[in-house]
Amino acid sequence: MTAPILVLGNVNVDLVMGPVDCWPAIGTEVEVERAEMRAGGSAGNTALALTGLREPHLLIASTGDDPNGVWLRGEFASACCDWIDDPGMTTTTVGIVHKGGDRAFFTTPGHLQRASPDVLMSRVPAAPRPGAVALLSGNLLMPAIRDATAGILAGLRARGWATAIDPGWPPQGWAAELHAMFAEWLALTDHALLNEEEVTALARGADVNALAGRLPKGATLVVKRGPAGAICIRDGVRHTASAPQVEVIDTVGAGDSFNAAFLAAHVAGASPHAALAHGVAVASHAVSTFPRRYLT
């Protein structure tokens, strides 16, 4: 039987290094305390968290056929993956962690630039039951997937999936065209999983309730607020979850870990508040452990 959580989107190699106090001057070299090469990407981080939480799921994603792609596939639970072969270089992201946990990313084009929405949707099964959720994550890094997102969300709904989306930050900036795309996406989304910066950019000065009003009736807008926890709004009702104080190691993938825990709780029948609290607790544990762990 198909798992009740379907994850679609970007999987790539992450090289996480840090911490640093500030950007070094050009031509200089600095030493950092820690470096870790690990599987990443928004969809990849979500799938890894679901595996760590022992939650049944299916990841459909592509990699290149270079050594990095071979290594990358080996980092995931094979029984939970349907891999798409994409000849060529695998995308790599370098994450530079600053003291305090904030980070910046440098990403190579690679296979994410070549990802095909038609190939992706050809792998998507029918939902196994009402309430099963399909998450499209990191689509702003995949041009063809980005441009086909409205059709993908509609196609997922036609196959019985509730939809969730976490597009990420647009490398091309918040152009008017992108705001129009987001309006289409939100109208087809049952769970919009965004962080504070994304909500601020999308709302353009409006109250967050106005943004939540763009979603269908019964849909949930989640705002991930880092160390301040998270809020969600469903049909005008706001729920809040505070984050525990933890010693942060790095925040790369924190929001994706939240997505995994929140959606897992939701498909298990948890209330919005309980799902929100579970997401915050898991993300907080993930960012404070090395190697990363999701269960306390």
C-alpha positions as CSV (number, residue, x, y, z in Angstrom):
1,M,0.0,0.0,0.0
2,T,1.2,3.5,-0.8
3,A,2.4,5.5,2.3
4,P,0.2,8.3,3.6
5,I,2.9,10.9,3.0
6,L,4.3,11.6,-0.4
7,V,7.4,13.8,-0.8
8,L,8.3,15.5,-4.1
9,G,11.0,18.0,-4.9
10,N,14.6,18.8,-4.5
11,V,17.2,16.3,-3.2
12,N,20.9,17.3,-3.5
13,V,24.2,17.0,-1.8
14,D,24.8,19.4,1.1
15,L,28.2,20.4,2.3
16,V,27.7,22.2,5.6
17,M,30.6,24.1,7.2
18,G,31.1,26.5,10.1
19,P,30.6,28.3,12.2
20,V,32.1,31.6,11.0
21,D,32.0,35.0,12.6
22,C,31.8,37.0,9.4
23,W,32.6,36.6,5.7
24,P,36.4,36.4,5.1
25,A,38.1,38.9,2.8
26,I,38.7,37.8,-0.8
27,G,41.9,35.9,-1.2
28,T,42.1,34.8,2.5
29,E,41.5,31.4,4.1
30,V,39.8,30.6,7.4
31,E,39.5,27.4,9.4
32,V,36.2,26.2,10.7
33,E,35.4,23.7,13.5
34,R,33.1,21.4,11.6
35,A,32.3,20.2,8.1
36,E,29.7,17.6,7.2
37,M,28.8,16.2,3.8
38,R,25.2,14.9,3.9
39,A,22.1,14.3,1.9
40,G,20.0,17.5,1.7
41,G,17.6,19.6,-0.3
42,S,14.3,20.6,1.2
43,A,12.5,17.4,0.0
44,G,15.5,15.3,0.9
45,N,15.7,16.7,4.5
46,T,12.0,16.0,4.9
47,A,12.4,12.4,3.8
48,L,15.3,11.9,6.1
49,A,13.4,13.3,9.0
50,L,10.4,11.0,8.3
51,T,12.8,8.1,8.2
52,G,14.3,9.2,11.5
53,L,10.8,9.5,13.0
54,R,10.0,6.0,11.6
55,E,7.0,7.4,9.6
56,P,6.0,5.6,6.4
57,H,6.5,7.8,3.4
58,L,7.4,7.8,-0.3
59,L,10.0,10.1,-1.8
60,I,10.0,10.6,-5.5
61,A,13.0,12.6,-6.7
62,S,15.9,12.7,-9.2
63,T,19.7,12.7,-8.9
64,G,22.4,12.9,-11.5
65,D,24.4,9.8,-12.5
66,D,27.7,11.1,-11.3
67,P,29.5,9.7,-8.1
68,N,27.7,12.3,-6.0
69,G,24.4,11.0,-7.3
70,V,25.2,7.4,-6.5
71,W,26.4,8.4,-3.0
72,L,23.3,10.6,-2.4
73,R,20.8,7.8,-3.2
74,G,22.6,5.6,-0.7
75,E,21.9,8.0,2.2
76,F,18.1,7.3,2.0
77,A,16.0,4.3,3.0
78,S,15.7,2.5,-0.3
79,A,12.3,1.0,0.4
80,C,10.9,4.6,0.7
81,C,12.3,6.0,-2.5
82,D,11.4,6.0,-6.2
83,W,14.5,7.5,-7.9
84,I,14.4,9.2,-11.3
85,D,17.6,8.8,-13.4
86,D,18.9,12.1,-14.7
87,P,22.2,11.8,-16.7
88,G,24.6,14.5,-15.7
89,M,25.9,16.4,-12.7
90,T,24.2,16.2,-9.3
91,T,23.3,19.5,-7.7
92,T,25.5,20.4,-4.7
93,T,24.7,23.1,-2.0
94,V,27.4,24.5,0.3
95,G,25.9,25.8,3.5
96,I,28.0,28.2,5.6
97,V,26.8,28.3,9.2
98,H,27.3,31.5,11.1
99,K,27.7,31.7,14.9
100,G,24.2,31.6,16.4
101,G,23.0,29.1,13.8
102,D,22.0,31.3,10.8
103,R,23.3,30.2,7.5
104,A,23.8,31.1,3.8
105,F,23.7,28.8,0.8
106,F,25.6,28.5,-2.5
107,T,24.0,26.0,-4.9
108,T,25.3,24.6,-8.2
109,P,22.7,24.1,-11.1
110,G,23.1,20.3,-11.7
111,H,20.2,18.0,-12.0
112,L,17.6,20.3,-10.3
113,Q,17.8,22.5,-13.4
114,R,16.8,19.6,-15.6
115,A,14.0,18.1,-13.5
116,S,10.9,17.3,-15.6
117,P,7.3,17.8,-14.3
118,D,6.0,15.2,-16.7
119,V,8.4,12.5,-15.5
120,L,7.7,13.4,-11.9
121,M,4.0,13.1,-12.3
122,S,4.3,9.8,-14.2
123,R,5.6,8.3,-10.9
124,V,2.9,9.7,-8.6
125,P,0.4,7.0,-7.4
126,A,-3.1,7.5,-6.3
127,A,-3.5,8.5,-2.7
128,P,-4.0,5.4,-0.4
129,R,-6.7,7.0,1.7
130,P,-8.5,10.2,2.4
131,G,-6.3,12.7,4.2
132,A,-3.0,11.4,2.8
133,V,-0.7,14.3,2.0
134,A,1.6,15.0,-0.9
135,L,4.3,17.7,-0.1
136,L,6.0,19.6,-3.0
137,S,9.1,21.1,-1.5
138,G,11.9,23.3,-2.9
139,N,10.2,23.8,-6.3
140,L,11.7,27.3,-6.7
141,L,15.1,25.7,-7.4
142,M,13.7,23.6,-10.3
143,P,12.7,25.9,-13.1
144,A,10.4,23.5,-15.0
145,I,8.8,22.2,-11.8
146,R,8.3,25.8,-10.6
147,D,6.6,26.8,-13.8
148,A,4.4,23.6,-13.7
149,T,3.6,23.8,-10.0
150,A,-0.1,24.8,-10.4
151,G,-0.6,21.8,-12.7
152,I,1.3,19.5,-10.3
153,L,-0.9,20.6,-7.4
154,A,-4.1,20.1,-9.4
155,G,-2.8,16.7,-10.6
156,L,-2.1,15.6,-7.0
157,R,-5.6,16.6,-5.9
158,A,-7.1,14.7,-8.9
159,R,-5.3,11.6,-7.6
160,G,-6.8,12.0,-4.1
161,W,-3.9,13.7,-2.3
162,A,-4.3,16.6,0.0
163,T,-1.5,19.0,-1.0
164,A,1.2,20.7,1.0
165,I,3.9,23.1,-0.3
166,D,7.1,24.6,0.9
167,P,8.6,26.4,-2.1
168,G,11.7,27.9,-0.3
169,W,13.3,31.2,-1.0
170,P,13.3,32.3,-4.7
171,P,16.9,32.8,-5.9
172,Q,15.5,35.1,-8.6
173,G,13.9,37.4,-6.1
174,W,10.2,38.3,-5.4
175,A,9.2,39.5,-8.9
176,A,5.6,40.4,-9.7
177,E,5.4,37.2,-11.8
178,L,6.3,35.1,-8.8
179,H,3.7,36.7,-6.6
180,A,1.1,35.8,-9.3
181,M,2.3,32.2,-9.3
182,F,2.1,32.0,-5.5
183,A,-1.5,33.2,-5.7
184,E,-2.3,30.2,-7.9
185,W,-0.4,27.8,-5.7
186,L,-2.0,28.9,-2.5
187,A,-5.5,28.4,-4.0
188,L,-4.6,24.7,-4.6
189,T,-2.8,24.1,-1.3
190,D,-4.2,22.4,1.8
191,H,-1.0,23.1,3.9
192,A,1.2,26.1,3.1
193,L,4.4,25.6,5.1
194,L,6.4,28.9,5.1
195,N,8.9,30.7,7.2
196,E,8.6,34.3,8.5
197,E,10.7,35.9,5.8
198,E,8.7,34.2,3.1
199,V,5.4,35.3,4.7
200,T,6.6,38.9,5.0
201,A,7.6,38.9,1.3
202,L,4.4,37.3,0.2
203,A,2.1,39.4,2.4
204,R,3.7,42.7,1.2
205,G,2.7,44.5,4.4
206,A,-0.7,42.9,4.8
207,D,-1.7,41.0,8.0
208,V,-0.8,37.3,8.0
209,N,-4.6,36.5,8.2
210,A,-5.0,38.1,4.8
211,L,-2.4,35.7,3.4
212,A,-4.2,32.7,5.1
213,G,-7.4,33.9,3.4
214,R,-5.9,33.0,0.0
215,L,-6.0,29.3,0.9
216,P,-9.1,27.1,0.4
217,K,-11.6,26.6,3.2
218,G,-10.2,24.2,5.7
219,A,-6.6,24.7,4.6
220,T,-3.7,25.6,7.0
221,L,-1.1,28.3,6.8
222,V,1.9,27.5,8.9
223,V,4.5,30.2,9.8
224,K,7.8,28.8,11.0
225,R,9.5,31.3,13.3
226,G,12.8,29.6,14.3
227,P,13.6,30.0,18.0
228,A,10.2,31.7,18.5
229,G,8.4,28.5,17.5
230,A,5.6,28.5,15.0
231,I,2.0,29.5,14.4
232,C,-0.7,28.1,12.2
233,I,-4.0,29.6,11.0
234,R,-6.9,27.5,9.8
235,D,-10.3,29.0,9.0
236,G,-9.4,32.1,11.0
237,V,-8.4,30.3,14.1
238,R,-4.7,30.8,15.2
239,H,-2.6,28.2,17.1
240,T,0.8,28.9,18.6
241,A,3.6,26.6,19.7
242,S,6.7,27.9,21.5
243,A,10.1,26.4,20.9
244,P,12.3,25.1,23.8
245,Q,15.6,26.7,24.5
246,V,18.3,24.6,22.9
247,E,22.0,24.9,22.0
248,V,21.9,25.3,18.3
249,I,24.5,23.4,16.2
250,D,23.1,24.3,12.8
251,T,19.7,25.2,11.4
252,V,20.1,23.7,7.9
253,G,17.0,21.7,7.2
254,A,15.2,22.9,10.4
255,G,12.1,23.9,8.6
256,D,12.1,20.6,6.6
257,S,12.3,18.6,9.8
258,F,9.3,20.6,11.1
259,N,7.4,19.8,7.9
260,A,8.0,16.1,8.4
261,A,6.8,16.0,12.0
262,F,3.9,18.4,11.4
263,L,2.5,16.4,8.4
264,A,3.1,13.0,10.2
265,A,1.1,14.2,13.2
266,H,-1.6,15.6,10.9
267,V,-2.1,12.4,8.9
268,A,-2.3,10.5,12.2
269,G,-5.3,12.6,13.2
270,A,-3.7,15.2,15.5
271,S,-5.3,18.6,16.1
272,P,-3.6,21.6,14.5
273,H,-2.2,22.7,17.8
274,A,-0.8,19.2,18.5
275,A,0.7,18.9,15.0
276,L,2.3,22.3,15.4
277,A,3.8,21.5,18.8
278,H,5.2,18.2,17.4
279,G,6.8,20.0,14.5
280,V,8.5,22.5,16.7
281,A,9.7,19.9,19.2
282,V,11.2,17.7,16.4
283,A,12.9,20.6,14.6
284,S,14.3,22.0,17.9
285,H,15.8,18.6,18.7
286,A,17.2,18.2,15.1
287,V,19.1,21.5,15.1
288,S,20.7,20.8,18.5
289,T,22.1,17.3,17.8
290,F,25.2,16.2,15.8
291,P,24.9,13.8,14.1
292,R,21.4,15.0,13.6
293,R,18.6,13.1,15.4
294,Y,14.8,13.5,15.4
295,L,13.6,11.4,18.3
296,T,14.4,12.3,21.9
